[in-house]
Amino acid sequence: MAKDNIVDVIVEIPKGSSNKYEVDGITGRIILDRVLYGANFYPGEYGMIENTLDWDGDPLDVISLCTYPTLPGVQVSVRILGSIKMIDAGEIDTKLFGVFNDDPRFSDYQTLKDVPQHLKDEIENFFLQYKALQNKTVKINGWGTLEEAIEELHECKKRFIEYKDRLDKGEKDLILQEWKDKGIGQG
């Protein structure tokens, strides 16, 4: 099944965790970035798509519904249904949203309309609150369609190819500053 909306995602944070893990772009190791400051936990599997670059300087993020949590570093097949349009600390930080493609409990979830509103509300609430005790502001500008999510994925793949050599040289912070100076990638 080679559909455009089915992608491989590397899980960084299992559903139910309050630990913020990230895959280190240089070593490939999974590192503990921080423990969430509040009584929050990730409402789905949270990870990234390799060989992509979002405006926050990291790979494109994905949150997906699942029945049971996996482990950091596990690759899962996710059927993308849409996106969450976020601004995090002034930077565009879109998250793709989907479900485990191989979980039969989600076989009827083909579009955002198939996802119960309460689940979407929980995810929005999580992202609006998870940095509040750090005095950081997150804004959500609604949910994006599947078409918008696929376009975001393609843009992040192109951006990665454009900046790959510089990222390999450790120039992520310089790239982010250049984008900020040009006013691109800002919300």
VENDABEL-V809486 format. One record per residue. N is the residue number from 1. RES is the residue in one small letter. PHI is phi as a letter, one per 30 degrees, with the letter a starting at -180 (* if undefined). BURIAL is I if it has 24 or more other C-alpha atoms within 12 Angstrom, else O. D_LAST is the distance of its C-alpha to the last C-alpha in Angstrom with 2 decimals. Layout:
# VENDABEL-V809486
n->N res->RES phi->PHI burial->BURIAL d_last->D_LAST
n->N res->RES phi->PHI burial->BURIAL d_last->D_LAST
This chain:
# VENDABEL-V809486
n->1 res->m phi->* burial->O d_last->35.82
n->2 res->a phi->c burial->O d_last->33.39
n->3 res->k phi->c burial->O d_last->30.70
n->4 res->d phi->d burial->O d_last->27.34
n->5 res->n phi->c burial->I d_last->25.60
n->6 res->i phi->c burial->I d_last->27.62
n->7 res->v phi->b burial->I d_last->26.18
n->8 res->d phi->d burial->I d_last->27.42
n->9 res->v phi->b burial->I d_last->25.34
n->10 res->i phi->c burial->I d_last->26.28
n->11 res->v phi->d burial->I d_last->26.27
n->12 res->e phi->c burial->I d_last->24.99
n->13 res->i phi->b burial->I d_last->25.26
n->14 res->p phi->d burial->I d_last->27.95
n->15 res->k phi->e burial->I d_last->27.68
n->16 res->g phi->j burial->I d_last->28.80
n->17 res->s phi->d burial->I d_last->27.99
n->18 res->s phi->c burial->I d_last->26.47
n->19 res->n phi->c burial->I d_last->26.47
n->20 res->k phi->c burial->I d_last->23.27
n->21 res->y phi->c burial->I d_last->24.73
n->22 res->e phi->b burial->I d_last->23.20
n->23 res->v phi->d burial->I d_last->24.99
n->24 res->d phi->d burial->O d_last->25.37
n->25 res->g phi->d burial->I d_last->24.45
n->26 res->i phi->c burial->O d_last->27.49
n->27 res->t phi->c burial->O d_last->30.21
n->28 res->g phi->i burial->O d_last->29.23
n->29 res->r phi->d burial->O d_last->30.26
n->30 res->i phi->c burial->O d_last->28.65
n->31 res->i phi->c burial->O d_last->27.72
n->32 res->l phi->d burial->O d_last->27.04
n->33 res->d phi->d burial->O d_last->23.69
n->34 res->r phi->a burial->O d_last->24.29
n->35 res->v phi->c burial->O d_last->25.81
n->36 res->l phi->e burial->I d_last->23.56
n->37 res->y phi->d burial->O d_last->24.25
n->38 res->g phi->c burial->O d_last->25.05
n->39 res->a phi->d burial->O d_last->27.26
n->40 res->n phi->c burial->I d_last->24.73
n->41 res->f phi->b burial->I d_last->25.44
n->42 res->y phi->d burial->I d_last->23.71
n->43 res->p phi->d burial->I d_last->24.61
n->44 res->g phi->a burial->I d_last->24.96
n->45 res->e phi->d burial->I d_last->25.34
n->46 res->y phi->b burial->I d_last->22.21
n->47 res->g phi->a burial->I d_last->22.10
n->48 res->m phi->b burial->I d_last->20.88
n->49 res->i phi->c burial->I d_last->21.90
n->50 res->e phi->d burial->I d_last->23.69
n->51 res->n phi->i burial->I d_last->23.14
n->52 res->t phi->b burial->I d_last->19.48
n->53 res->l phi->b burial->I d_last->16.50
n->54 res->d phi->c burial->I d_last->12.92
n->55 res->w phi->d burial->I d_last->9.97
n->56 res->d phi->d burial->I d_last->10.97
n->57 res->g phi->i burial->I d_last->14.35
n->58 res->d phi->c burial->I d_last->16.20
n->59 res->p phi->d burial->I d_last->17.80
n->60 res->l phi->d burial->I d_last->16.28
n->61 res->d phi->d burial->I d_last->16.81
n->62 res->v phi->b burial->I d_last->19.14
n->63 res->i phi->c burial->I d_last->20.53
n->64 res->s phi->b burial->I d_last->23.84
n->65 res->l phi->d burial->I d_last->26.57
n->66 res->c phi->a burial->I d_last->29.92
n->67 res->t phi->d burial->O d_last->33.27
n->68 res->y phi->b burial->O d_last->33.97
n->69 res->p phi->d burial->I d_last->31.84
n->70 res->t phi->c burial->I d_last->32.42
n->71 res->l phi->b burial->O d_last->32.03
n->72 res->p phi->e burial->I d_last->29.54
n->73 res->g phi->j burial->I d_last->30.08
n->74 res->v phi->d burial->O d_last->31.42
n->75 res->q phi->c burial->I d_last->30.38
n->76 res->v phi->b burial->I d_last->30.02
n->77 res->s phi->c burial->I d_last->29.76
n->78 res->v phi->c burial->I d_last->26.93
n->79 res->r phi->c burial->I d_last->26.90
n->80 res->i phi->d burial->I d_last->23.31
n->81 res->l phi->c burial->I d_last->23.00
n->82 res->g phi->l burial->I d_last->19.33
n->83 res->s phi->b burial->I d_last->15.92
n->84 res->i phi->c burial->I d_last->13.73
n->85 res->k phi->d burial->I d_last->10.15
n->86 res->m phi->c burial->I d_last->8.49
n->87 res->i phi->b burial->I d_last->5.71
n->88 res->d phi->b burial->I d_last->8.23
n->89 res->a phi->h burial->O d_last->8.71
n->90 res->g phi->i burial->O d_last->5.28
n->91 res->e phi->c burial->I d_last->5.33
n->92 res->i phi->d burial->I d_last->5.29
n->93 res->d phi->b burial->I d_last->8.78
n->94 res->t phi->d burial->I d_last->10.64
n->95 res->k phi->c burial->I d_last->14.21
n->96 res->l phi->d burial->I d_last->17.13
n->97 res->f phi->b burial->I d_last->19.70
n->98 res->g phi->a burial->I d_last->23.42
n->99 res->v phi->b burial->I d_last->26.94
n->100 res->f phi->d burial->I d_last->29.59
n->101 res->n phi->d burial->I d_last->31.29
n->102 res->d phi->c burial->O d_last->34.60
n->103 res->d phi->c burial->O d_last->34.79
n->104 res->p phi->d burial->O d_last->37.09
n->105 res->r phi->d burial->O d_last->35.79
n->106 res->f phi->c burial->I d_last->32.62
n->107 res->s phi->d burial->O d_last->34.45
n->108 res->d phi->d burial->O d_last->33.86
n->109 res->y phi->d burial->I d_last->30.05
n->110 res->q phi->c burial->I d_last->29.16
n->111 res->t phi->b burial->I d_last->26.19
n->112 res->l phi->e burial->I d_last->23.77
n->113 res->k phi->d burial->O d_last->26.44
n->114 res->d phi->d burial->O d_last->28.86
n->115 res->v phi->d burial->I d_last->26.91
n->116 res->p phi->e burial->O d_last->28.13
n->117 res->q phi->e burial->O d_last->25.65
n->118 res->h phi->d burial->O d_last->26.49
n->119 res->l phi->d burial->O d_last->25.38
n->120 res->k phi->d burial->I d_last->21.93
n->121 res->d phi->d burial->O d_last->21.87
n->122 res->e phi->d burial->O d_last->22.94
n->123 res->i phi->d burial->I d_last->20.19
n->124 res->e phi->e burial->I d_last->17.49
n->125 res->n phi->e burial->O d_last->19.41
n->126 res->f phi->e burial->I d_last->19.63
n->127 res->f phi->d burial->I d_last->15.96
n->128 res->l phi->d burial->I d_last->15.43
n->129 res->q phi->c burial->I d_last->18.42
n->130 res->y phi->d burial->I d_last->18.84
n->131 res->k phi->c burial->I d_last->17.23
n->132 res->a phi->e burial->O d_last->18.34
n->133 res->l phi->d burial->O d_last->21.43
n->134 res->q phi->c burial->O d_last->19.54
n->135 res->n phi->h burial->O d_last->17.79
n->136 res->k phi->c burial->O d_last->14.32
n->137 res->t phi->c burial->O d_last->11.82
n->138 res->v phi->b burial->I d_last->10.54
n->139 res->k phi->c burial->I d_last->9.21
n->140 res->i phi->c burial->I d_last->10.53
n->141 res->n phi->c burial->O d_last->9.99
n->142 res->g phi->j burial->O d_last->13.45
n->143 res->w phi->c burial->I d_last->15.43
n->144 res->g phi->c burial->I d_last->15.53
n->145 res->t phi->d burial->I d_last->19.00
n->146 res->l phi->e burial->I d_last->21.04
n->147 res->e phi->d burial->O d_last->20.65
n->148 res->e phi->d burial->I d_last->16.83
n->149 res->a phi->d burial->I d_last->17.30
n->150 res->i phi->d burial->I d_last->19.93
n->151 res->e phi->d burial->O d_last->17.91
n->152 res->e phi->e burial->I d_last->15.15
n->153 res->l phi->e burial->I d_last->18.16
n->154 res->h phi->d burial->I d_last->19.68
n->155 res->e phi->d burial->O d_last->16.68
n->156 res->c phi->d burial->I d_last->16.47
n->157 res->k phi->d burial->I d_last->20.25
n->158 res->k phi->d burial->O d_last->20.25
n->159 res->r phi->d burial->I d_last->17.72
n->160 res->f phi->d burial->I d_last->20.01
n->161 res->i phi->d burial->O d_last->23.04
n->162 res->e phi->d burial->O d_last->21.65
n->163 res->y phi->c burial->I d_last->20.88
n->164 res->k phi->e burial->I d_last->23.57
n->165 res->d phi->e burial->O d_last->26.08
n->166 res->r phi->d burial->O d_last->23.80
n->167 res->l phi->d burial->I d_last->22.64
n->168 res->d phi->d burial->O d_last->26.37
n->169 res->k phi->d burial->O d_last->27.04
n->170 res->g phi->i burial->O d_last->24.70
n->171 res->e phi->c burial->O d_last->22.14
n->172 res->k phi->e burial->I d_last->18.98
n->173 res->d phi->d burial->O d_last->18.04
n->174 res->l phi->d burial->O d_last->18.91
n->175 res->i phi->d burial->I d_last->16.79
n->176 res->l phi->e burial->I d_last->13.65
n->177 res->q phi->d burial->O d_last->14.67
n->178 res->e phi->d burial->O d_last->15.30
n->179 res->w phi->d burial->O d_last->11.90
n->180 res->k phi->d burial->O d_last->10.47
n->181 res->d phi->d burial->O d_last->13.38
n->182 res->k phi->d burial->O d_last->12.73
n->183 res->g phi->i burial->O d_last->9.09
n->184 res->i phi->c burial->O d_last->8.59
n->185 res->g phi->i burial->I d_last->6.68
n->186 res->q phi->c burial->I d_last->3.78
n->187 res->g phi->c burial->O d_last->0.00
